[in-house]
Amino acid sequence: MRLFALVIATLIPLTACQTTEKAGSGPISDMPDNIISSYKNYRQIMEETDRQNMVFAYNKTDRSSGWVSRRENDGIGHAIEEALEICGKNRTIGTCEILDIDGRIVWQGVDAHVLARLLEELPDFVDTQTHEYDGKEYRITDRQLKKFRLRSDIREQSDFSAFFVSGDGVNYGDGYTDSRSPSGHSSAVHNARGKCKIASPERKCYLFTTNGEPVNDDARRALERDN
């Protein structure tokens, strides 16, 4: 299991100059909850994954993010470029820069209280199964349906997506990939589920759609109810 090293005073020298020249700089005094949740999911995936290059990019102007997990043999530079590209999709203001490389926060200027939130201890999930949406067990709320609708543009630009809803009636988790491979699809489902569980560790998360389509008849009826 990987341990996270917090870089505060100086950047840790890495394998190539490009790994640090694209590291973020400048004050970050606040960070949205959804970005904090995404970063925690990134950490969770890292702790479950061996021999992968992982990079998390952040745009402090429009407060968007993107991250990737790629094979170690592909090189860290490839992962950096891909994370920046994902973060920068459809952004019209600001610039995406690197926040974290392989568990090391390399951004210079993150406030201490933001760092504390980013590095909070991850919850220990007891339930590790993927549960499909069950309309008899849980009824998706209008708030969650609205969140699903708002992400239609992102889904259309991805090769595969997954959307989970939490039994708390508020939280959700979404995951995307540009890979058409089965491993890419599995990664999107895993990431979406992780976001949902981090946001609501005490409640069950239900897989609601894959690639924008309902996973079963209960999910289909819920979407028809919303139309």
N, C-alpha and C positions, 0 to 999 in steps of 0.2 A: 504494500500500500504506500502511495506516495505521501510525503510530508510537504506541507506548504512552507516556503521560506519567504518571509516578508522583507522586501527591499525598501528601505526608507532613505538612507543617506546617499548611497551610491548605487548605480546600476551594476549588477553582477555581470562580468564579462562572459559573453556567450560564444557560440561557435563561429559567428560571422558578423561583420560590421553592420549588415542590414538588420540584424536582430535588435540592435539598440538605436540605430538612427531613426527608426520609425516608432520608437517608444514615445508615449504621450508625455506631455509636460504642461504645466500650468495648474492653477488651483482648481480642485474639485471639492466644493464645500457641501454639496448635497448630491444625492443620486436617487432616481426614482425607484420605488419598490419593485417594479417589474424588472429593472436591470439588476438589482440586488438578487432577486430570485433567480434570474438567468445565470448570474455568476455562481451562485451556490449550486445550481444544477451542473454547471461546468465543472466545479470542484468534485461533485458527487460522481460524475462520469469519470473524471480523472482517477479517483480513488479505486474505481472498479476496472480500470484499463491499464494494461502494461504495454510498454514499447510503442507508445504513440506520441506524436508531436501535437501539443494542444496550445492554441492561441486564442485570446479573447481581446476583441477590439471594441473601442467605445468612441462615440461622437459626443463631446460634452456640450456642443451647441444645440443640436436637436434631440440630444439624449436618447440616442439609439445605440444598438450594439449588435455584434455578430461574433460567433466563435466556431472553431472547427477542431476536429480530432482527426489526424491523418497518420498514416503509417510512418514509422520512424525512418524507414529507408527513403522516403520521398524528400526528406530534408526539412529543416525548420523554416527556411526561406519560403518554400512553397506554402506551408501552413500560414505563415504571416500574410502573404499576398492574398490568399483565399479568405482569411478572416477579414481583412480590410475590404475586400470586394463585397463580401456578404453584408458587412456593416454599412457599406456605402450605397447599397442598392436603393434607388429611388429617393436618395437624399439630395436636397437642393441647397441646404445651408450647412456650414461647418465642415469639418474634416475628421474622418475616422483615424484614430491612432491606437497604438497597442497599449492595453492596460496590463495584460498578464501573458507570460510565456511559460508554459509547463509548470504552473503553480507559483511563479515568482511575479509579484506585482512590480512592474518596471516603470509605471507612470510616476513621474516626479511632480509632487504637489497635491497628493490626495490627503485631505484632512484626516486627523486621527479618528474622529468619530465615524467617518465613512469607512475607513480601514477596518475599524472594529466591527461594523455591520457586515462587511464583505467577508471577514474571517471568523464570524461566529461559528461555533461548533455545529456541525451538520447533524440533523436529527437521524436517529437510528431507526430506519423503517423496518417494522416487523412484517408488514404485508408487502410482498415483493411480486405479487401476481398482477397481471393485466386483466381487469374486469370490464367486460363489455357493458354498455348502457342497459339498464334494466328499469323500464318504466314503472313496474310494480314496486320496486325497491326504492327508487328515487326519481323525482320529477324535476327535470332541468328548469331553472328559473328564467324569467324574461331577461334578467341581467346577464346571465351566461349566454343566452341565445344572441343577445346584442353583441357581446364580445366576439362570438363566432362569426357573425355577419360582418363585423368591422375588419376582419382579417381575410376577406375574400380576395383582395388584390395580391396579398402575399402568397396565398395558396396558388393562385393562377400563375404566378411567376416561378413556382417551385415544381420540381418533378414529382415530389411526393410530400404529403403533409399528414399530420395527425393532430387531433384535438381531444383533450380530456376535460371533463368537468368534475369538480369536487362535490361531495355530498353536503358541503356546508352551504351550498346555494350561492356562493359568491365567487370563489376562486376557480381557476382553470389552468390548463397547461397546453401549449402548442409547440409543435416541432416541425422542422422543414429540412429538406435535403434537395440538392441538385443531382444526386446520384440515382440512377435507375436500377442499381443492383439490389438484391435482397438485403444485403448488409446495410445499405443506405436507408432502406425503408425501416428496418429494425431500429436503426439509430434514431430516426425521426420519432418513432413511437416511444422509444426509451427516453429520449430527451423531453418529450411532451409530458409523459407520465412523471418524470422527475420534477419538472417545474410545478406540476399540480401537487405532488406530495410535499415538496418543500414549502409551498404556500399554505398547505393544510395537512400537516403530518398526522393529525388525529382522526381524519375522515377518509373514507374510501374515495378513490378517484376512478371514474368510469370513462372508458374509451368511447367517444361519441361519434366521431367521423374519422375516416382515413381518406386522404386525397379529396376532401370536401364532400365525400359521400357517406351517408349514415351507415353505421356498421351492422344494423339489424332493423327489424320492423318497428321496434319501440322507438329507436332514434329517428326513423323516417316519420313516424306519426308525430313526434315532437316537433320536427321541422315543419310539417304540414300545419300544425297548430299555430305556428308562428307566421305563416303566410296569410 
